[in-house]
Amino acid sequence: MARCAAIMGLVALLASGAAAAPASPQVTAPEPPSLAPKAPLPGQTPAGNSGPSALPELGDVLEAVNKVTSEKDVAGDWSAPVKLAVVFTGLALLPAALVMMTSFTRIVIVLSFVRRALTTQNIPPNIAVVGLALFLTLFTMAPTLSRINAEAFQPYLGGELAFQPALDRGFTVVRGFMLRQTSKEDLRMFLDFAKTEARKPADVPMHVAIPAFAISEFRTAFEMGCLLFIPFLLIDLVIAGILLSAGMMMLPPIIISLPFKIILFVLVDGWALLSQSLVNSFY
C-alpha cells in the first residue's frame, strides 16, 4: 500500500505542478539551509554513528580480500586457492548480482521511462541515468549492506566466523531483502516450478528467490513508468488537438509539446519527487 501511495502521489504532483506554480514569483534572498540532523529512514542508522551497523570501509574490504586469498579459513575446510577461485567467480558475477539482487533494476527502468516520456532523446545521457540509478541503489541498499557488514563481514574479518558461514549469513540478509519486495504470486509461481515448499523465508532457495524478485521488480517498475507517462501523454494530446484545430497538421506535435513537458517537469521538481518516490517504494 505504501508503494502504491507513493506512485499515485508522484503522478498527482506531476499533473498539478504547473497550476500550483506561482504566476509572478518574487525574487527573495535564499534562506540558509538548516544544519539540524534529519530523522533517518527506516533501517538506517543516524548520521554520525559509527557503530557495528555502519558500512564497511575500504580498508576492511581490502583486508578481507587479503585474508580470503592468503590464509586458511578458521575451520580449515577451504584452502586459499579454492577461496581465491570463489572470490574471482564472485567478482565476475558481481554485475549480474547488482542488477538482479538489488533495487537497481526498478530504479533504472523508471528513470528510462521518464526520459522516454519527456521525449528528450538521449538527454540525460545513458551514463548519467545509470550513474544516478547506481547511487540511488547504494542509498536504498544501505540498511541491507549494514546488516551484512554487522552479521557476516565483520565477524569473518575478526576471525569469529569461517568463510562458508559468513557467505551463508550474507546471502540470508540479501534473501530477506528480496523476499520483502517480491509479490506472493510470483514467489508461489517459481516455488511451483521448482516443485518445492517453503514455510518460512529461510526455506526459500536462492535460485527461486532471485527470479521471483526480478519479475516483481519488472512489474513494479513498469507500473510506475506507465503512471508517469500519463501527465506527459495528456500534454501531447492537448497540443495535438490545438494544432489540428488550427489546421497545422504538418507540424509535428512533439516539437511544440517538448518545451511544455520540460517546463512542467522542472516546475514540480520532478527529479527530486521521482527520487523520493523510488526510495520510499522500498520501505
Sequence and secondary structure as in RCSB ss.txt:
>XXXX:A:sequence
MARCAAIMGLVALLASGAAAAPASPQVTAPEPPSLAPKAPLPGQTPAGNSGPSALPELGDVLEAVNKVTSEKDVA
GDWSAPVKLAVVFTGLALLPAALVMMTSFTRIVIVLSFVRRALTTQNIPPNIAVVGLALFLTLFTMAPTLSRINA
EAFQPYLGGELAFQPALDRGFTVVRGFMLRQTSKEDLRMFLDFAKTEARKPADVPMHVAIPAFAISEFRTAFEMG
CLLFIPFLLIDLVIAGILLSAGMMMLPPIIISLPFKIILFVLVDGWALLSQSLVNSFY
>XXXX:A:secstr
 HHHHHHHHHHHHHHHHHHHS SS           S     TT   TT  STTS   HHHHHHHHHHHHHS  SS
S S HHHHHHHHHHHHHTHHHHHHHSSTHHHHHHHHHHHHHHHT TTSS HHHHHHHHHHHHHHHTHHHHHHHII
IIIHHHHTTSS HHHHHHHHHHHHHHHHHHHS HHHHHHHHHHHT   SSGGGS HHHHHHHHHHHHHHHHHHHH
HHHHHHHHHHHHHHHHHHHHTT TTS HHHHHHHHHHHHHHHTTHHHHHHHHHHHTT 
